[in-house]
Amino acid sequence: MDKPLPPRDTWLAIRRGLRLRCPACGRGKLLRGYLTPAAACTECGELTGEVRADDAPAWATILVVGHLVSPAFFLFATQDANASMMAFTLIASLVVGLSFLLLPRMKGLFMGAIWGSRAGEERAEAD
């Protein structure tokens, strides 16, 4: 019988992931590019490249950005075509900027949560 793996602090791993740091040590970089996971932490050697967040970061980014920006549509709703175009440009810029800012952090959040909860490790051991 295999001995149980030591527990991990999932909330700490999530906080570290939000800062784009290694969920194990908090010092190394989690991503080697904009969204490309680093194969392993340069500080502690923890293998984080196999943690797959798939579509969850994009889903969460859309959810958060949509809730932050949608009230602006009601604030800027007018009958004036020029004002509407200006509002559309402002809101579209805000959506794109927030999406670019939040997407890597959401990936870090989900990678930290997956790493901290050891999701997928039991399945790999059972195979």
N, C-alpha and C positions, 0 to 999 in steps of 0.2 A: 504494500500500500504506500502510495506517495504521501509525503508529509505536505500539509497545506502551505500554500504560498503566503508570505507575510502580507498583511493588509496595507493598502495604500490610502493616503488621504486624498479622496477624490476632489473635495472642494479646494484644497491647496493646488492640486494639479490643474483644475479649471482656472484658478486665478493666475497661475504661471502661464497657462496657455493663452489667456487673454493678453498677457504682456509679450507673447510670442517667444517665450522662454521654455526650456526643457521642463517637462512636467516632473521629472525626477529630482533634479538639483536646482532648477531655477536660474542657472547661470548661462548655459549654452543656448544657442539659437535653435528654435523649433523648425523654422523654415529656411531653406537655402536660397530661395527666390521669393517672388511675390506670393505664390501659392504652393510651391514645390517643397514637400517635406524634406528635411535633412535626414540622411540615412541613419545617423547616430549623433548623439550629443558630443560636441568637441570637448566638453569639460569632464563629463562622467562616463561617457561611452554607452549610455542607455540607447537601445535600438528603438527609435521612434519612426523610422521610415515605413514600417509595416502597418502603422496605425492609419486606418482608412476612414476618413470622415464622409466620403462620397458626396451626396447632394445636400446634406444637412446644413453646411455653412451658407450655401446659396439660398436655401429656403429661409433660414433664420435672418439673413441679411435683408431679403425681400420683406419679410414680416416686420422687422424693426424699422426699416426705412419707410415702408408704406405707412406705418402708424405715426411716424414722426412728421412726414411730409403731407399726408392727406388733409390735415386741417388747413393747410395753406390754400388748397383749392377753394375752400369755402370763404376764406378771408379775402381772396383776390377775385372772386367771381363778380364780374361786372358786365354791363352791356356794351361798354366801349371796346372796340376791336383792338385799338392800339395798346390799351392797358392790359387786355387779355393776352396779347402776344408777349408783352414785357413780363407779365406774371408767369406765363408758360416757360419762357426762357429762364427766368430765375428759378422756378421750381425744378425744371429739368436739370439745370446745373447743380442744384442742391441734391437731387436724387443721385446723379452720377458721382458727385464728390463724396457723399456719404457712403455709397456702395463701395467705392474704391477704398475708403478708409476702414469700413467695417468688415469687409469680406475676409481679409487675412486674420483678423482678430476672432471672427466667428469660427474660422477653421481651427485656430489655436484653442478656442473654447471647447470645441467638439473633440479635438485630438486629446486634450487634457482629460476630458470626461471619459473618453474611451480608454485611455491609458490607465487612469486612476481606478476605473471599475473593473479592469482586466477583461473587458468585453472581447470575446473571441478567443481568449487563451484556453478556456476549458474545451471548446470545440476542437481546437487544434490538437490538444493533448488526447482527446478521445478518438481521433482519427487514426 
